[in-house]
Amino acid sequence: MADLHLTFSDVSAASVLLLCLTGQSSSTSSTTTATHHRADGRTRTTATAVVDLVKPRRGRDRAHMPTAFSFSAPGGSPHRQFDLHTPFGGYTLLVELAGPARAHVGTDLLLVFFCSKGVEKTRGFRTGLPNVILVSAYSSMCRAAYG
């Protein structure tokens, strides 16, 4: 199963990348869906996906926040869908790579992965962004930065 779907390690790296590219919090990223609107109409303009994010701390009436993830890398081609220097590229890559797991689980959440070692529960599919992913990713980044 790990050969067919994103793994715990894959989602750890991808979620940190997405957090850095978008500037959104981990609670917002864990509830991000794969449903989006292509504001550019897939034309030759700047590639843009509008995603409805949920920010619970803003209150019930203001929690939903449409956010544009755009391709705006200098010197790049706007037709390179998976440029990992842009919010659009990171988001669309996760939409595609987690698609089979999303279909298997029957969810629309962006972050879906197969956990073969039973990190928080037994082995199987997981959705969202478990806290242990952030702890693991943060520890790895600190080791890489400070030796």
C-alpha positions as CSV (number, residue, x, y, z in Angstrom):
1,M,0.0,0.0,0.0
2,A,2.8,2.4,0.8
3,D,4.0,2.0,-2.8
4,L,0.7,3.2,-4.1
5,H,-0.2,6.0,-1.7
6,L,1.5,8.8,0.1
7,T,3.1,7.7,3.4
8,F,3.5,9.4,6.8
9,S,6.9,10.7,5.7
10,D,5.6,12.0,2.4
11,V,2.8,13.9,4.1
12,S,5.2,15.2,6.7
13,A,7.4,16.8,4.1
14,A,4.5,18.0,1.9
15,S,2.7,19.5,4.8
16,V,5.7,21.5,6.0
17,L,6.3,22.7,2.4
18,L,2.6,23.7,2.2
19,L,2.8,25.5,5.5
20,C,5.9,27.4,4.4
21,L,4.5,28.3,1.0
22,T,1.1,29.4,2.1
23,G,1.8,30.9,5.5
24,Q,-1.3,29.1,6.9
25,S,-1.4,27.5,10.3
26,S,-1.3,23.7,10.8
27,S,-4.9,23.7,12.0
28,T,-6.0,25.4,8.7
29,S,-3.8,23.1,6.6
30,S,-5.2,19.9,8.3
31,T,-8.8,20.8,7.2
32,T,-7.9,22.0,3.7
33,T,-9.9,20.2,1.0
34,A,-8.9,19.2,-2.5
35,T,-11.9,21.1,-3.9
36,H,-10.9,24.2,-5.6
37,H,-11.9,26.6,-8.3
38,R,-9.4,27.5,-11.1
39,A,-9.8,31.2,-11.3
40,D,-7.5,31.4,-14.3
41,G,-9.8,29.1,-16.3
42,R,-6.8,27.0,-17.3
43,T,-5.8,29.7,-19.8
44,R,-2.3,31.2,-20.4
45,T,-2.6,33.6,-17.5
46,T,-1.1,33.1,-14.0
47,A,-2.3,29.7,-12.7
48,T,-4.5,30.2,-9.7
49,A,-6.5,27.8,-7.5
50,V,-9.1,29.4,-5.1
51,V,-9.5,27.2,-2.1
52,D,-12.0,27.7,0.7
53,L,-10.0,27.5,3.9
54,V,-11.5,27.2,7.4
55,K,-9.9,29.3,10.2
56,P,-11.9,28.4,13.3
57,R,-10.3,31.0,15.5
58,R,-11.9,33.7,13.4
59,G,-15.3,32.8,14.8
60,R,-18.2,30.8,13.3
61,D,-19.4,33.6,11.0
62,R,-16.0,34.5,9.6
63,A,-14.3,31.0,9.7
64,H,-14.5,30.4,5.9
65,M,-11.9,32.2,4.0
66,P,-11.5,31.8,0.2
67,T,-7.7,31.9,-0.5
68,A,-5.9,32.1,-3.9
69,F,-2.9,29.8,-4.3
70,S,-1.1,31.3,-7.3
71,F,1.8,30.5,-9.5
72,S,4.0,33.5,-9.1
73,A,7.6,32.2,-9.3
74,P,10.0,34.6,-11.1
75,G,11.5,33.2,-14.3
76,G,9.3,30.1,-14.3
77,S,6.8,29.0,-16.9
78,P,3.1,29.5,-15.7
79,H,2.4,26.2,-17.3
80,R,4.6,24.1,-15.0
81,Q,1.9,22.7,-12.8
82,F,4.1,21.3,-10.1
83,D,6.6,24.0,-9.4
84,L,7.3,23.5,-5.7
85,H,8.4,27.1,-5.2
86,T,4.8,28.3,-5.3
87,P,1.6,27.7,-3.3
88,F,-0.2,26.7,-6.4
89,G,2.4,24.0,-7.3
90,G,2.5,22.5,-3.8
91,Y,-1.2,22.4,-3.5
92,T,-1.9,20.9,-7.0
93,L,0.8,18.3,-6.4
94,L,-0.9,17.1,-3.2
95,V,-4.3,17.2,-5.0
96,E,-2.9,14.8,-7.6
97,L,-0.7,12.5,-5.4
98,A,-3.3,12.0,-2.7
99,G,-6.1,11.5,-5.2
100,P,-6.1,7.7,-5.1
101,A,-6.1,7.5,-1.3
102,R,-8.8,10.2,-1.1
103,A,-11.0,8.1,-3.4
104,H,-10.3,5.0,-1.3
105,V,-11.2,6.7,1.9
106,G,-14.1,8.7,0.5
107,T,-13.0,12.1,1.7
108,D,-12.3,15.4,0.2
109,L,-9.5,16.4,2.6
110,L,-6.3,17.3,0.9
111,L,-4.0,15.4,3.2
112,V,-4.6,11.7,3.0
113,F,-1.9,9.0,3.5
114,F,-1.3,5.4,4.3
115,C,0.3,4.7,7.7
116,S,2.0,1.3,7.7
117,K,3.5,1.4,11.2
118,G,0.5,2.5,13.2
119,V,2.0,5.8,14.4
120,E,-1.0,7.1,16.4
121,K,-3.4,4.2,15.9
122,T,-3.3,0.9,14.0
123,R,-2.0,0.8,10.5
124,G,-4.2,2.1,7.7
125,F,-5.3,5.3,6.0
126,R,-5.3,8.7,7.8
127,T,-6.7,12.1,6.9
128,G,-5.6,15.5,8.0
129,L,-2.4,16.5,9.7
130,P,-1.7,14.5,12.9
131,N,0.2,16.5,15.6
132,V,3.0,13.9,15.5
133,I,3.8,14.9,11.9
134,L,4.5,18.4,13.0
135,V,6.7,17.3,15.9
136,S,8.6,14.9,13.7
137,A,9.1,17.5,10.9
138,Y,10.1,20.2,13.4
139,S,12.7,17.9,15.0
140,S,14.1,17.0,11.6
141,M,14.4,20.6,10.6
142,C,16.1,21.5,13.8
143,R,18.6,18.7,13.4
144,A,19.3,19.8,9.8
145,A,19.8,23.4,10.8
146,Y,21.7,23.0,14.0
147,G,23.4,19.7,13.6
